[in-house]
Amino acid sequence: MIPRASTDPVPTGHRTADEAARGAIVVGLMSGTSLDGVSSAVVRLAAQPDGRIAHEVLGIGNTPYPEAARERLQRAMHAATPQEYCRLHADLGGWLADAAAAVIAESGVARGDVWAVASHGQTIWHEPGHSTWQIGDPSVIAERLGLTVVSDFRSRDVAAGGQGAPLVSLADALLYAHDTQWRAMQNLGGIGNVTIVPPGGAFEGVRALDTGPGVVLIDALARRADPSVSFDVDGHIAARGRVAPGVVAARLREPYFRAEPPKSTGRELFSLEYARGLAADVDAEIPDATPADAVRTAVELTAASVADAYDRFLPEPIGDVVISGGGARHPVLRERLAALLAPRRVVRFDELFYDGEAKEAVAFALMGWRHLCGAPANVPSATGARGPRILGSRTPG
């Protein structure tokens, strides 16, 4: 069982940890692998006597990146000058601060009632077993907003021997458990990850892993097919494409898919180069291939990699698979997941809870709240860390 929030005072500048555990408002910020923008949420959190967490989402926001910002982040994941990394770290801090200010204003919550901002930042490089690197200067956020900022959530778990991912397992178990059935919380952001949640929110049996690509390959190949779009809107491109089955079968032999969990991945593996190689393989298999065929094949590979992970590593009697992230809005991907994961029921997060765009922002709000309450936020059975750890670093407001 993950320990509940400590009652030891933490000098937050607003209230003690004990007071905050009984109820506090935190803003969560998430910039994911898909590079589409900043997801934000204003969340009221409070500890319950049974160890679970009461949460109320007071506001949700989504701030898209301008194309120039997206391109800067994309370049930084491959190679940039020290000057550009330095400037991007500060500039992203400003963009994150703007997103936080906007969602606070839209929620109607007074800024003085916010205890802290919990910012994931943007992952530039993730090397499980060694290190992980997220940018987005928390000092800029704190200075702009006058609020305490908790950031850099992954590093402590990696330092403790963990993967540093998936980190949303705590929220999945505490906030979204089914009363009587095992549930899979399947995120389909840039990278796909799943948390297996036992009935009733029990932590015994919680496991998680990155399943492989989410929408990172689909988005890259959609932009190749139509440079005017940043993703495959409503699945229109994939719907007119054909699958190259030999390419899917060959790519599923990628060693990552066979590696035992705990494990995590990212753009380090499923990169633009990987997407281009996939497209070249499709062109070689289908004589009259079109760019839409590469998109449709990427959809099939994504769905097949998720199903493969369930077949290999998840023997639990899962009742439903709750999907969230950009891939949950892709009709062709949803259809293929439903077929490949049957008889498990595939259902969108939005149908059971609230806007799935906010799910990861809510998770990081929870992690920031637990940091300031003096409570661990990783799930060692999910990440492989040596034990529970308080995650994140605090920058005073």
C-alpha positions as CSV (number, residue, x, y, z in Angstrom):
1,M,0.0,0.0,0.0
2,I,1.3,3.4,-0.9
3,P,1.6,5.5,2.3
4,R,-1.0,8.3,2.8
5,A,-0.1,11.9,2.9
6,S,2.2,12.8,5.8
7,T,1.1,15.3,8.5
8,D,4.6,16.8,8.8
9,P,4.4,20.5,8.0
10,V,5.8,21.6,4.7
11,P,6.6,25.3,4.3
12,T,4.5,26.0,1.2
13,G,3.8,29.6,2.0
14,H,0.0,28.9,2.1
15,R,-0.8,26.0,4.5
16,T,0.7,23.0,6.3
17,A,0.8,19.6,4.7
18,D,-1.9,18.4,7.1
19,E,-4.2,21.2,6.0
20,A,-3.5,20.6,2.3
21,A,-4.1,16.9,2.7
22,R,-7.6,17.8,3.9
23,G,-8.2,19.8,0.7
24,A,-6.1,21.9,-1.6
25,I,-6.2,23.2,-5.2
26,V,-3.4,22.4,-7.6
27,V,-2.9,23.2,-11.3
28,G,-1.5,20.3,-13.3
29,L,0.4,20.9,-16.6
30,M,1.4,18.3,-19.2
31,S,3.2,18.6,-22.5
32,G,3.4,15.2,-24.0
33,T,5.2,13.2,-26.7
34,S,2.8,14.2,-29.4
35,L,3.9,17.9,-29.1
36,D,0.4,19.2,-29.8
37,G,0.4,21.6,-26.9
38,V,-0.1,22.0,-23.1
39,S,-2.9,20.2,-21.3
40,S,-3.9,21.8,-18.1
41,A,-6.3,21.2,-15.2
42,V,-7.3,22.9,-12.0
43,V,-8.0,20.2,-9.4
44,R,-9.2,20.2,-5.8
45,L,-7.7,17.2,-4.0
46,A,-8.3,15.8,-0.5
47,A,-7.3,12.6,1.3
48,Q,-10.0,10.2,2.4
49,P,-9.9,7.9,5.5
50,D,-9.6,4.8,3.3
51,G,-6.4,6.1,1.6
52,R,-8.2,7.0,-1.6
53,I,-8.3,10.6,-3.0
54,A,-11.3,12.8,-3.5
55,H,-10.8,15.0,-6.5
56,E,-12.9,17.6,-8.2
57,V,-11.8,19.0,-11.6
58,L,-12.6,22.7,-11.5
59,G,-11.2,23.7,-14.9
60,I,-9.7,22.1,-18.0
61,G,-7.5,23.8,-20.7
62,N,-5.6,22.9,-23.8
63,T,-3.2,25.4,-25.3
64,P,-1.9,24.3,-28.7
65,Y,1.7,25.0,-29.7
66,P,2.2,27.4,-32.6
67,E,4.0,25.6,-35.5
68,A,7.2,27.4,-34.8
69,A,7.2,26.3,-31.2
70,R,6.4,22.7,-32.2
71,E,9.3,22.7,-34.6
72,R,11.7,24.0,-32.0
73,L,10.7,21.2,-29.6
74,Q,11.0,18.6,-32.4
75,R,14.5,19.8,-33.3
76,A,15.6,19.7,-29.7
77,M,14.7,16.0,-29.5
78,H,17.4,15.3,-32.1
79,A,20.1,17.9,-31.8
80,A,20.3,21.6,-30.9
81,T,22.9,24.0,-29.8
82,P,23.6,24.7,-26.1
83,Q,22.2,28.2,-26.8
84,E,18.9,26.8,-28.2
85,Y,18.5,24.3,-25.3
86,C,19.0,27.2,-22.8
87,R,16.6,29.5,-24.6
88,L,14.0,26.8,-25.1
89,H,14.1,25.8,-21.5
90,A,13.2,29.4,-20.5
91,D,10.7,29.9,-23.3
92,L,8.8,26.7,-22.6
93,G,8.6,27.9,-18.9
94,G,6.8,31.0,-20.2
95,W,4.4,29.0,-22.4
96,L,3.6,26.7,-19.4
97,A,3.0,29.7,-17.2
98,D,0.7,31.2,-19.8
99,A,-1.3,27.9,-20.0
100,A,-1.6,27.8,-16.2
101,A,-2.7,31.4,-16.0
102,A,-5.4,30.8,-18.7
103,V,-6.8,27.7,-17.1
104,I,-6.9,29.4,-13.6
105,A,-8.8,32.3,-15.1
106,E,-11.2,30.1,-17.0
107,S,-11.9,28.0,-13.9
108,G,-13.0,31.0,-11.9
109,V,-10.6,30.1,-9.1
110,A,-8.7,33.0,-7.5
111,R,-5.0,32.6,-8.0
112,G,-4.5,33.1,-4.2
113,D,-6.5,30.0,-3.6
114,V,-4.1,27.8,-5.7
115,W,-1.6,25.9,-3.5
116,A,0.8,25.0,-6.3
117,V,1.4,24.3,-10.0
118,A,2.6,20.8,-10.9
119,S,4.5,20.9,-14.2
120,H,5.7,17.8,-16.1
121,G,7.5,19.9,-18.7
122,Q,8.6,18.4,-22.0
123,T,10.7,15.3,-22.2
124,I,13.7,15.9,-24.4
125,W,15.4,12.6,-23.8
126,H,14.5,9.5,-21.7
127,E,17.0,6.8,-21.1
128,P,15.6,4.3,-18.6
129,G,18.3,2.9,-16.3
130,H,20.4,6.0,-16.6
131,S,18.7,9.3,-16.8
132,T,15.7,11.4,-18.0
133,W,15.5,15.0,-19.1
134,Q,12.5,17.3,-19.0
135,I,12.7,21.1,-19.8
136,G,10.4,24.0,-19.0
137,D,12.0,26.2,-16.4
138,P,10.0,26.1,-13.2
139,S,11.5,29.4,-12.0
140,V,9.9,31.2,-14.9
141,I,6.5,29.7,-14.0
142,A,7.0,30.6,-10.3
143,E,8.1,34.1,-11.2
144,R,5.3,34.8,-13.6
145,L,2.5,33.4,-11.4
146,G,3.8,34.0,-7.9
147,L,3.0,30.3,-7.1
148,T,5.0,27.4,-5.8
149,V,5.9,25.0,-8.6
150,V,6.7,21.3,-8.4
151,S,8.5,19.9,-11.4
152,D,11.0,17.2,-12.6
153,F,8.9,14.3,-11.5
154,R,10.7,11.5,-13.3
155,S,14.3,11.9,-12.1
156,R,13.9,10.6,-8.6
157,D,12.2,7.4,-9.7
158,V,15.1,6.8,-12.3
159,A,17.7,7.5,-9.6
160,A,16.0,4.8,-7.5
161,G,16.4,2.3,-10.2
162,G,13.0,2.8,-11.8
163,Q,12.0,3.5,-15.4
164,G,10.6,6.9,-14.5
165,A,7.5,5.9,-16.5
166,P,4.6,5.3,-16.6
167,L,4.0,7.7,-13.7
168,V,0.3,8.1,-14.0
169,S,-0.3,4.7,-12.4
170,L,-0.9,6.4,-9.0
171,A,-3.7,8.4,-10.4
172,D,-5.1,5.5,-12.4
173,A,-5.4,3.4,-9.2
174,L,-6.5,6.1,-6.8
175,L,-9.0,7.9,-9.0
176,Y,-10.3,5.5,-11.7
177,A,-10.6,2.0,-10.3
178,H,-13.7,-0.1,-11.0
179,D,-15.6,-1.3,-7.9
180,T,-15.7,-5.0,-8.9
181,Q,-13.5,-5.6,-12.0
182,W,-9.9,-5.4,-13.1
183,R,-9.5,-2.4,-15.4
184,A,-6.9,-1.4,-17.9
185,M,-6.2,2.4,-18.2
186,Q,-4.7,2.7,-21.7
187,N,-3.2,6.0,-22.7
188,L,-2.7,6.7,-26.4
189,G,-0.8,9.9,-26.4
190,G,2.4,10.1,-28.4
191,I,3.5,6.9,-26.6
192,G,1.1,4.3,-25.4
193,N,1.1,3.2,-21.8
194,V,-1.2,1.0,-19.7
195,T,-1.9,0.7,-16.0
196,I,-3.6,-2.5,-14.7
197,V,-5.9,-1.4,-11.8
198,P,-7.3,-4.0,-9.4
199,P,-10.9,-3.7,-8.3
200,G,-11.7,-1.1,-5.6
201,G,-8.4,0.8,-6.0
202,A,-6.2,-1.7,-4.1
203,F,-2.5,-1.1,-4.8
204,E,-1.6,-4.8,-4.6
205,G,-1.4,-5.9,-8.2
206,V,-1.0,-2.5,-9.8
207,R,1.3,-2.9,-12.8
208,A,2.1,-0.7,-15.8
209,L,4.2,-0.5,-18.9
210,D,4.7,1.5,-22.1
211,T,3.0,-0.6,-24.8
212,G,4.9,1.2,-27.6
213,P,3.7,3.9,-30.1
214,G,0.5,5.8,-29.4
215,V,-0.1,8.4,-32.1
216,V,3.5,9.4,-32.6
217,L,3.9,7.4,-35.8
218,I,0.4,8.1,-37.0
219,D,0.8,11.8,-36.6
220,A,4.2,11.9,-38.3
221,L,2.9,10.0,-41.3
222,A,-0.3,12.0,-41.5
223,R,1.8,15.1,-41.8
224,R,3.7,13.4,-44.6
225,A,0.4,12.5,-46.4
226,D,-1.0,16.1,-45.9
227,P,1.4,18.8,-44.8
228,S,-1.5,21.0,-43.9
229,V,-2.5,18.9,-40.9
230,S,-0.7,18.0,-37.7
231,F,-2.6,14.8,-37.1
232,D,-5.0,12.5,-38.8
233,V,-8.2,14.4,-38.1
234,D,-11.1,12.0,-37.5
235,G,-9.1,9.2,-39.1
236,H,-9.9,10.4,-42.6
237,I,-6.4,9.6,-44.0
238,A,-6.2,6.1,-42.4
239,A,-9.7,5.3,-43.6
240,R,-8.7,5.5,-47.2
241,G,-5.4,3.6,-46.7
242,R,-4.4,-0.1,-46.9
243,V,-2.5,-2.2,-44.4
244,A,0.9,-3.7,-45.3
245,P,0.6,-6.8,-43.2
246,G,4.2,-7.9,-43.7
247,V,5.5,-4.6,-42.4
248,V,3.3,-4.9,-39.3
249,A,4.6,-8.4,-38.6
250,A,8.2,-7.4,-39.1
251,R,8.0,-4.3,-36.9
252,L,6.3,-6.3,-34.1
253,R,9.6,-8.2,-33.9
254,E,11.2,-5.1,-32.6
255,P,13.0,-6.1,-29.4
256,Y,11.2,-3.5,-27.3
257,F,7.9,-5.3,-27.7
258,R,9.3,-8.6,-26.4
259,A,11.2,-7.1,-23.5
260,E,9.7,-7.9,-20.1
261,P,8.2,-5.0,-18.0
262,P,8.8,-2.8,-16.2
263,K,9.8,-0.9,-19.3
264,S,9.3,2.5,-21.0
265,T,10.0,4.1,-24.3
266,G,9.7,7.3,-26.3
267,R,10.7,9.2,-29.4
268,E,14.2,7.9,-28.8
269,L,13.0,4.7,-30.5
270,F,9.8,5.7,-32.2
271,S,11.3,8.7,-33.9
272,L,10.8,10.5,-37.2
273,E,13.4,8.2,-38.7
274,Y,11.4,5.2,-37.5
275,A,8.3,6.6,-39.2
276,R,10.2,7.3,-42.5
277,G,11.5,3.7,-42.4
278,L,8.0,2.4,-41.9
279,A,6.8,4.4,-44.9
280,A,9.6,3.1,-47.0
281,D,8.8,-0.5,-46.0
282,V,5.1,0.1,-47.0
283,D,6.2,1.4,-50.3
284,A,8.3,-1.7,-50.9
285,E,5.4,-4.1,-50.0
286,I,2.6,-2.3,-51.8
287,P,3.6,-1.6,-55.4
288,D,1.2,1.3,-55.9
289,A,1.4,2.5,-52.3
290,T,0.1,6.0,-51.3
291,P,0.9,8.0,-48.2
292,A,-2.4,7.0,-46.8
293,D,-1.3,3.3,-46.8
294,A,1.6,4.3,-44.5
295,V,-0.8,6.0,-42.1
296,R,-3.2,3.0,-42.1
297,T,-0.3,0.6,-41.5
298,A,0.9,2.8,-38.6
299,V,-2.6,2.5,-37.1
300,E,-2.5,-1.2,-37.5
301,L,1.0,-1.5,-35.9
302,T,-0.1,0.7,-33.0
303,A,-3.2,-1.4,-32.3
304,A,-1.3,-4.6,-32.8
305,S,1.4,-3.6,-30.4
306,V,-1.1,-2.8,-27.7
307,A,-2.8,-6.1,-28.2
308,D,0.5,-7.9,-28.2
309,A,1.4,-6.3,-24.8
310,Y,-1.8,-7.5,-23.3
311,D,-1.4,-11.0,-24.6
312,R,2.2,-11.3,-23.5
313,F,2.2,-9.5,-20.1
314,L,-1.3,-8.9,-18.8
315,P,-2.9,-12.1,-17.6
316,E,-5.4,-10.4,-15.3
317,P,-9.1,-10.8,-16.0
318,I,-9.6,-7.3,-17.4
319,G,-13.2,-6.2,-17.9
320,D,-12.8,-2.9,-19.7
321,V,-10.0,-1.0,-21.4
322,V,-10.4,2.7,-20.8
323,I,-8.6,4.6,-23.6
324,S,-7.5,8.3,-23.4
325,G,-5.1,10.6,-25.2
326,G,-5.2,11.6,-28.9
327,G,-5.5,8.1,-30.1
328,A,-8.9,7.7,-28.3
329,R,-10.3,10.2,-30.8
330,H,-9.1,8.2,-33.9
331,P,-12.0,6.1,-35.1
332,V,-9.9,3.6,-37.1
333,L,-7.6,3.0,-34.2
334,R,-10.5,2.6,-31.8
335,E,-12.1,0.1,-34.1
336,R,-9.0,-2.0,-34.4
337,L,-8.3,-1.9,-30.7
338,A,-11.9,-3.1,-30.0
339,A,-11.4,-6.0,-32.5
340,L,-8.0,-7.0,-31.3
341,L,-8.7,-6.7,-27.5
342,A,-12.1,-8.5,-27.5
343,P,-13.7,-9.8,-25.4
344,R,-12.5,-6.9,-23.3
345,R,-14.7,-3.9,-23.7
346,V,-12.9,-0.8,-25.1
347,V,-14.5,2.5,-23.8
348,R,-13.3,6.1,-24.0
349,F,-12.3,7.8,-20.8
350,D,-14.6,10.7,-21.6
351,E,-17.6,8.3,-21.5
352,L,-16.9,7.4,-17.9
353,F,-15.3,10.4,-16.3
354,Y,-14.5,13.8,-17.9
355,D,-12.6,15.2,-20.9
356,G,-9.7,12.7,-21.5
357,E,-7.5,15.6,-22.7
358,A,-7.1,16.5,-19.0
359,K,-6.3,13.1,-17.6
360,E,-2.5,13.4,-17.5
361,A,-2.7,17.0,-16.3
362,V,-4.9,15.8,-13.4
363,A,-2.4,13.0,-12.7
364,F,0.5,15.5,-12.3
365,A,-1.7,17.8,-10.2
366,L,-2.1,14.7,-7.9
367,M,1.7,14.1,-7.9
368,G,2.5,17.7,-7.1
369,W,-0.1,17.6,-4.2
370,R,1.5,14.5,-2.8
371,H,5.0,16.0,-3.0
372,L,3.9,19.0,-0.9
373,C,2.1,16.7,1.5
374,G,5.3,14.7,1.9
375,A,3.9,11.5,0.3
376,P,5.3,9.2,-2.3
377,A,3.9,9.3,-5.8
378,N,5.5,6.5,-7.7
379,V,4.2,2.9,-7.9
380,P,7.3,0.7,-7.6
381,S,5.5,-2.3,-9.1
382,A,4.9,-0.2,-12.2
383,T,8.2,1.6,-12.6
384,G,10.6,-1.0,-11.0
385,A,12.0,1.5,-8.5
386,R,13.5,0.2,-5.3
387,G,10.7,1.6,-3.3
388,P,8.2,4.5,-2.9
389,R,9.7,7.9,-3.4
390,I,8.5,11.5,-3.1
391,L,8.7,12.8,-6.7
392,G,9.6,16.2,-8.0
393,S,11.5,19.3,-7.0
394,R,10.0,22.4,-5.4
395,T,10.5,26.0,-6.6
396,P,9.0,28.5,-4.1
397,G,6.5,31.1,-5.5
